[in-house]
């Protein structure tokens, strides 16, 4: 169930990108916060450092990228960019 929630958030990233939002938009940034909170609530404490690492892994590891891009081409990159901006803003 926790994994379903995670996939649902990634699907929201895809929809956000499809709607033409940028990775630094309020919508995308809210999704990053939602992702971090979901991971913390269901898996482990997702610190900013861990979140930054996850974002990098979404694009560095093609298995992750392929899985996330099922929701829409470029979703992994969009989520990764959103995470990078989110961390930088803090």
Steps between C-alpha positions, in 0.01 A plus 500: 500500500782740585650421162168577329509841665851558376402404145196728522726794591729420206193489275413849634848618395426367150167685488663817630763483225237421237301806606802713416611582853870557556703310760520816712122566487306502826317186385820304432663623821193395701531153347864479613390584855222240471749239376739569788217483756367176350840331513548614861154378604528162329862396462773695684583856602557668166743779582580766242830322439326168432240675282779663295659158452170348391453775243842428353431128497171552312704603196837330560353150532322410180283241677355778713470733204325239288259413780412864574475595133217245464280787613626724224822562311736717702320460834812374679701798379221739592472355852879504539518863393213589735684333788827679416324839502311416820822417684679809365220728619524379860 
